[in-house]
Amino acid sequence: MMLVLVATGIYFGILRAVVGYPQTLPGEIVVGEAGASAALLHTSSRLPAGALRALRRTPGVGSVTPLYGRLVWLKVHARQALVFLVEVDRTAPFGAPVAVLEGRARPQLNEILIDRVLAHDLWLEVGDELPFGNGVLRVGGITDGGNAILATYAFVAKGVLMLGGTTSPSFAFVHPAPGADRDALLGAISAQTGVQAYRREEFLEENRAITRQVVLPLILILVVLSAAVGGSIVALTLYASTIERREEYGLLKALGVPRRTVLGVVVLESGIATGLGVVGGILAGFALAHGIAIIEPRFVTAVPAWLPPVLAAGGMLVGLVAAVSPVRAVARIDPGLVFRV
């Protein structure tokens, strides 16, 4: 029960983390380079020259906001990490960090805002210097919400990436004009040369796709094995406990206790044992998940409200099924068994 809760919680936590920052970017339509991935952490998308101008002139477009970003490796203290750098304006809210824990909310020209997970991985604090290209960037703030498991988001001032050769935006986020047909606008944008338009939901799903393809099968195997091993242990324990006490049940039947009462005793004992295991497993799972987040903040867990009740119901069902065989054995006990030597 504990392993199933933790493994499932890690899966939902990863799915939430990989879109934690992207889903804060407003826009009903996301436009990227044709043929490039829409996943921010796995993309080389660069909009062609003139794409922003063409988008703004498209009938039905209300506003267009570009996102300038670049995937880089940052290295310091002999440690390195994959980071998606995002340019943010010092006054506009678009693209800003989800939350700021320490330091500035907007970077200065020579500064970088890094996620708390990146700060943990690279042993950095506010005021430390981080090599970048031929120069250095000073850590101006520590943010939260930018942990995407395989990489993290960091933020630099507008123009910093341009100095490194990034002159084209990675994506453009489009708001349709009032009354515009989103599907028609989507088709009109996709018909333009060199770009591909996505619905907001498609964009977020693209960012989850690699996680579903790589992480889900591994966690599914762990969940299935944990459930199989746990169910087998419960079944064998309940069966052995009932068989070892068959003389006691035989005595009850010899004393005239109805079969229904004897069977009820077995089911009640099985239910109590399984219930205690379910409660203990769920509590231990929450404790372990909290401990994992402290030891390794990159791996987050998210336990949906429906998960503990579903796990509890599943655990009780396993206990009930495991009790079927012992109950049938009890029903066949010969009352004379207790008088045999």
C-alpha positions as a printed NumPy array, in Angstrom:
array([[  0.   ,   0.   ,   0.   ],
       [  2.822,   2.369,   0.879],
       [  4.727,   1.708,  -2.358],
       [  1.605,   2.013,  -4.5  ],
       [  0.727,   5.361,  -2.901],
       [  4.247,   6.774,  -3.296],
       [  4.72 ,   5.514,  -6.871],
       [  1.336,   6.831,  -7.983],
       [  1.943,  10.118,  -6.176],
       [  5.301,  10.544,  -7.94 ],
       [  3.642,   9.922, -11.304],
       [  0.957,  12.576, -10.753],
       [  3.561,  14.894,  -9.26 ],
       [  5.746,  14.615, -12.36 ],
       [  2.791,  15.209, -14.687],
       [  1.922,  18.329, -12.72 ],
       [  5.513,  19.567, -12.542],
       [  6.295,  19.332, -16.27 ],
       [  3.452,  21.753, -17.079],
       [  3.666,  23.841, -13.921],
       [  5.348,  26.745, -15.693],
       [  3.98 ,  26.315, -19.267],
       [  0.38 ,  26.476, -18.086],
       [  1.003,  29.917, -16.574],
       [  1.725,  31.291, -20.067],
       [ -1.514,  32.899, -21.316],
       [ -2.792,  32.377, -24.844],
       [ -5.479,  30.209, -26.435],
       [ -3.278,  29.354, -29.425],
       [  0.442,  28.564, -29.278],
       [  2.517,  28.95 , -32.436],
       [  5.859,  27.23 , -32.954],
       [  8.205,  26.365, -35.783],
       [  6.817,  23.83 , -38.257],
       [  8.338,  20.392, -37.662],
       [  9.713,  21.253, -34.204],
       [  8.422,  19.846, -30.932],
       [  5.995,  21.916, -28.903],
       [  7.561,  20.676, -25.655],
       [  9.593,  23.528, -24.192],
       [ 12.223,  21.239, -22.695],
       [ 12.739,  19.166, -25.843],
       [ 12.565,  21.72 , -28.608],
       [ 14.716,  23.675, -31.024],
       [ 11.732,  25.734, -32.191],
       [ 12.615,  29.089, -33.733],
       [  9.941,  31.102, -35.496],
       [ 11.023,  32.215, -38.979],
       [ 11.766,  35.858, -39.723],
       [  8.58 ,  37.838, -40.217],
       [  6.395,  35.274, -38.443],
       [  5.351,  37.679, -35.674],
       [  4.442,  40.353, -38.198],
       [  2.39 ,  37.858, -40.224],
       [  0.616,  36.618, -37.087],
       [ -0.374,  40.134, -36.011],
       [ -1.81 ,  40.8  , -39.475],
       [ -3.86 ,  37.608, -39.525],
       [ -7.62 ,  38.342, -39.389],
       [ -9.089,  37.282, -36.061],
       [ -5.873,  37.733, -34.041],
       [ -6.287,  39.952, -31.007],
       [ -2.767,  39.968, -29.563],
       [  0.523,  38.105, -30.02 ],
       [  3.142,  37.697, -27.288],
       [  6.509,  36.113, -28.171],
       [  8.426,  33.813, -25.845],
       [ 12.19 ,  33.977, -26.204],
       [ 13.807,  30.887, -24.739],
       [ 16.827,  28.668, -25.095],
       [ 17.743,  25.223, -23.75 ],
       [ 21.256,  25.273, -22.227],
       [ 23.56 ,  23.339, -19.913],
       [ 24.736,  25.324, -16.894],
       [ 27.804,  24.12 , -15.031],
       [ 29.25 ,  25.226, -11.718],
       [ 31.072,  23.528,  -8.842],
       [ 31.775,  20.558, -11.168],
       [ 28.013,  19.998, -11.355],
       [ 25.769,  20.643, -14.335],
       [ 22.065,  20.891, -15.059],
       [ 19.762,  21.243, -18.052],
       [ 17.978,  24.594, -17.973],
       [ 15.471,  26.359, -20.214],
       [ 16.317,  30.039, -20.088],
       [ 13.406,  32.43 , -20.532],
       [ 13.706,  36.128, -21.24 ],
       [ 11.368,  38.244, -19.137],
       [ 10.628,  41.941, -19.341],
       [ 11.214,  43.926, -16.184],
       [  7.719,  45.429, -16.383],
       [  5.477,  43.006, -18.35 ],
       [  3.993,  40.044, -16.445],
       [  4.229,  37.569, -19.35 ],
       [  6.678,  34.714, -18.801],
       [  7.466,  35.66 , -15.205],
       [  8.347,  32.99 , -12.599],
       [  5.463,  31.192, -10.914],
       [  6.649,  32.405,  -7.496],
       [  9.694,  34.138,  -6.026],
       [ 11.036,  32.784,  -2.75 ],
       [ 14.054,  35.03 ,  -2.283],
       [ 15.661,  38.011,  -4.003],
       [ 14.328,  39.929,  -6.994],
       [ 11.083,  39.233,  -8.849],
       [ 12.667,  40.406, -12.137],
       [ 16.307,  39.947, -13.162],
       [ 18.655,  42.804, -13.95 ],
       [ 20.706,  42.651, -17.159],
       [ 23.559,  40.726, -15.501],
       [ 21.354,  38.496, -13.335],
       [ 19.555,  35.172, -13.491],
       [ 16.635,  33.904, -11.425],
       [ 16.892,  30.154, -10.755],
       [ 14.455,  27.618,  -9.374],
       [ 15.008,  26.322,  -5.849],
       [ 15.675,  22.833,  -7.255],
       [ 18.452,  24.186,  -9.475],
       [ 19.849,  26.114,  -6.515],
       [ 19.878,  22.845,  -4.548],
       [ 21.495,  20.882,  -7.383],
       [ 24.245,  23.417,  -8.121],
       [ 24.765,  24.594,  -4.512],
       [ 23.867,  28.199,  -5.361],
       [ 22.506,  31.075,  -3.296],
       [ 21.438,  34.63 ,  -4.046],
       [ 24.548,  36.623,  -4.894],
       [ 26.568,  33.69 ,  -6.284],
       [ 27.932,  33.866,  -9.811],
       [ 27.063,  31.386, -12.544],
       [ 29.21 ,  31.001, -15.7  ],
       [ 27.245,  31.714, -18.869],
       [ 28.896,  31.855, -22.267],
       [ 31.995,  34.031, -22.072],
       [ 30.767,  35.819, -18.967],
       [ 28.942,  35.255, -15.723],
       [ 25.446,  35.891, -14.399],
       [ 24.739,  36.764, -10.799],
       [ 21.978,  34.831,  -9.056],
       [ 19.45 ,  37.568,  -8.389],
       [ 16.66 ,  35.44 ,  -6.944],
       [ 15.397,  31.985,  -6.076],
       [ 12.047,  31.   ,  -7.6  ],
       [  9.543,  28.19 ,  -7.202],
       [  7.317,  26.368,  -9.709],
       [ 10.013,  25.984, -12.371],
       [ 10.973,  22.386, -11.599],
       [ 10.117,  20.209, -14.602],
       [ 11.975,  17.093, -13.298],
       [ 14.227,  16.544, -16.334],
       [ 15.182,  20.222, -16.358],
       [ 14.291,  23.508, -14.69 ],
       [ 13.271,  26.961, -15.876],
       [ 15.458,  29.983, -15.215],
       [ 14.886,  33.625, -16.091],
       [ 17.117,  36.322, -17.54 ],
       [ 16.525,  39.906, -18.569],
       [ 15.264,  40.805, -22.012],
       [ 18.159,  40.979, -24.463],
       [ 20.499,  38.538, -22.685],
       [ 19.72 ,  35.673, -25.056],
       [ 20.079,  37.99 , -28.02 ],
       [ 23.679,  38.617, -26.957],
       [ 24.153,  34.839, -27.151],
       [ 22.758,  34.65 , -30.687],
       [ 19.078,  33.912, -29.977],
       [ 17.283,  36.51 , -32.085],
       [ 14.048,  34.671, -32.937],
       [ 11.311,  33.734, -30.462],
       [ 10.741,  30.07 , -29.7  ],
       [  6.964,  30.388, -29.559],
       [  4.234,  32.962, -29.896],
       [  1.132,  32.961, -27.691],
       [ -1.97 ,  34.238, -29.46 ],
       [ -5.215,  35.619, -28.054],
       [ -8.043,  35.601, -30.621],
       [ -9.938,  38.838, -31.14 ],
       [-13.401,  39.028, -29.517],
       [-15.879,  36.97 , -31.52 ],
       [-13.196,  35.247, -33.628],
       [-13.601,  31.544, -34.428],
       [-10.683,  29.785, -32.751],
       [-10.738,  26.746, -35.046],
       [-10.791,  28.902, -38.175],
       [ -7.975,  31.039, -36.785],
       [ -5.998,  27.911, -35.955],
       [ -6.257,  26.74 , -39.554],
       [ -5.341,  30.145, -40.958],
       [ -2.191,  30.334, -38.824],
       [ -1.117,  26.761, -39.632],
       [ -1.436,  27.572, -43.346],
       [  1.295,  30.179, -43.011],
       [  4.792,  29.184, -44.093],
       [  7.159,  27.773, -41.49 ],
       [  4.848,  27.696, -38.467],
       [  2.564,  25.248, -36.692],
       [ -0.338,  26.276, -34.465],
       [ -1.548,  24.332, -31.423],
       [ -4.569,  24.656, -29.225],
       [ -3.556,  25.46 , -25.658],
       [ -4.635,  21.964, -24.534],
       [ -2.525,  20.351, -27.281],
       [  0.487,  22.44 , -26.27 ],
       [  0.241,  21.311, -22.64 ],
       [ -0.261,  17.68 , -23.68 ],
       [  2.853,  17.875, -25.876],
       [  4.779,  18.944, -22.789],
       [  3.443,  15.924, -20.892],
       [  4.003,  13.443, -23.72 ],
       [  7.626,  12.476, -23.035],
       [  6.785,  11.905, -19.37 ],
       [  3.88 ,   9.646, -20.25 ],
       [  6.025,   7.672, -22.7  ],
       [  9.081,   7.225, -20.464],
       [  7.96 ,   7.475, -16.848],
       [  4.481,   5.934, -16.877],
       [  5.547,   2.409, -17.989],
       [  8.216,   2.252, -15.257],
       [  5.833,   3.418, -12.538],
       [  3.093,   1.112, -13.832],
       [  5.447,  -1.86 , -13.482],
       [  6.306,  -0.791,  -9.92 ],
       [  2.637,  -0.359,  -8.999],
       [  1.638,  -3.742, -10.455],
       [  4.523,  -5.547,  -8.727],
       [  3.793,  -3.82 ,  -5.41 ],
       [  0.109,  -4.723,  -5.618],
       [  0.89 ,  -8.324,  -6.618],
       [  3.433,  -8.85 ,  -3.838],
       [  1.251,  -7.148,  -1.242],
       [ -1.832,  -9.121,  -2.287],
       [  0.092, -12.385,  -2.16 ],
       [  1.399, -11.629,   1.33 ],
       [ -2.082, -10.751,   2.564],
       [ -3.586, -13.886,   1.042],
       [ -0.919, -16.223,   2.449],
       [ -0.995, -14.585,   5.881],
       [ -4.764, -14.777,   6.225],
       [ -4.888, -18.321,   4.907],
       [ -2.108, -19.519,   7.238],
       [ -3.694, -17.761,  10.226],
       [ -7.038, -19.428,   9.589],
       [ -5.599, -22.895,   9.04 ],
       [ -3.474, -22.677,  12.187],
       [ -6.603, -21.917,  14.237],
       [ -8.859, -24.511,  12.673],
       [ -9.006, -26.433,  15.972],
       [-10.408, -23.326,  17.689],
       [-13.036, -22.93 ,  14.98 ],
       [-13.785, -26.63 ,  15.261],
       [-14.36 , -26.188,  18.997],
       [-16.806, -23.366,  18.325],
       [-18.752, -25.579,  15.952],
       [-18.646, -28.464,  18.436],
       [-20.145, -26.162,  21.063],
       [-23.02 , -25.474,  18.735],
       [-21.992, -22.073,  17.438],
       [-23.776, -21.584,  14.072],
       [-21.676, -21.806,  10.917],
       [-22.68 , -18.252,   9.984],
       [-21.193, -16.945,  13.239],
       [-17.935, -18.86 ,  12.716],
       [-17.615, -17.544,   9.175],
       [-18.413, -14.033,  10.422],
       [-15.571, -14.257,  12.932],
       [-13.126, -15.197,  10.16 ],
       [-14.307, -12.385,   7.879],
       [-14.208,  -9.86 ,  10.747],
       [-10.658, -10.826,  11.695],
       [ -9.583, -10.587,   8.064],
       [-11.249,  -7.184,   7.708],
       [ -9.583,  -5.822,  10.854],
       [ -6.147,  -7.063,   9.771],
       [ -6.569,  -5.679,   6.258],
       [ -7.99 ,  -2.38 ,   7.509],
       [ -5.075,  -1.826,   9.86 ],
       [ -2.684,  -2.607,   7.028],
       [ -4.468,  -0.177,   4.692],
       [ -4.428,   2.676,   7.22 ],
       [ -0.814,   2.004,   8.194],
       [  0.272,   1.741,   4.561],
       [ -1.413,   5.003,   3.539],
       [  0.026,   6.909,   6.512],
       [  3.473,   5.448,   5.845],
       [  3.104,   6.397,   2.181],
       [  2.404,  10.04 ,   3.003],
       [  5.368,  10.086,   5.396],
       [  7.684,   8.548,   2.795],
       [  6.488,  10.961,   0.088],
       [  7.223,  13.897,   2.397],
       [ 10.657,  12.472,   3.169],
       [ 11.477,  12.058,  -0.528],
       [ 10.608,  15.718,  -1.181],
       [ 12.995,  16.793,   1.583],
       [ 15.89 ,  14.575,   0.506],
       [ 15.48 ,  15.127,  -3.256],
       [ 13.284,  18.152,  -4.046],
       [ 13.436,  17.458,  -7.793],
       [ 11.102,  14.464,  -7.359],
       [  7.758,  15.781,  -6.248],
       [  4.626,  13.89 ,  -5.318],
       [  1.021,  14.906,  -5.792],
       [ -1.643,  12.737,  -4.197],
       [ -5.105,  13.458,  -5.667],
       [ -7.961,  13.512,  -3.168],
       [ -9.49 ,  10.416,  -4.773],
       [ -6.331,   8.283,  -4.534],
       [ -6.357,   7.274,  -0.806],
       [-10.036,   6.153,  -0.891],
       [ -9.414,   4.174,  -4.099],
       [ -6.326,   2.525,  -2.589],
       [ -8.237,   1.783,   0.618],
       [-11.096,   0.211,  -1.35 ],
       [ -8.626,  -1.797,  -3.425],
       [ -6.793,  -2.981,  -0.314],
       [-10.003,  -4.06 ,   1.373],
       [-11.058,  -5.855,  -1.802],
       [ -7.747,  -7.746,  -1.861],
       [ -8.268,  -8.695,   1.781],
       [-11.821,  -9.861,   1.069],
       [-10.725, -11.976,  -1.875],
       [ -7.829, -13.376,   0.155],
       [-10.278, -14.39 ,   2.897],
       [-12.502, -16.416,   0.535],
       [-10.272, -19.499,   0.555],
       [ -9.82 , -19.628,   4.375],
       [-13.548, -19.098,   4.886],
       [-14.326, -22.061,   2.647],
       [-11.808, -24.135,   4.638],
       [-13.489, -23.137,   7.903],
       [-16.897, -24.126,   6.545],
       [-15.615, -27.682,   5.989],
       [-14.114, -28.102,   9.491],
       [-15.274, -31.289,  11.221],
       [-16.47 , -30.47 ,  14.774],
       [-14.943, -33.782,  15.907],
       [-11.524, -32.436,  14.998],
       [-11.169, -30.824,  18.386],
       [-11.55 , -34.197,  20.165],
       [ -8.836, -35.97 ,  18.19 ],
       [ -5.439, -36.539,  19.728]])
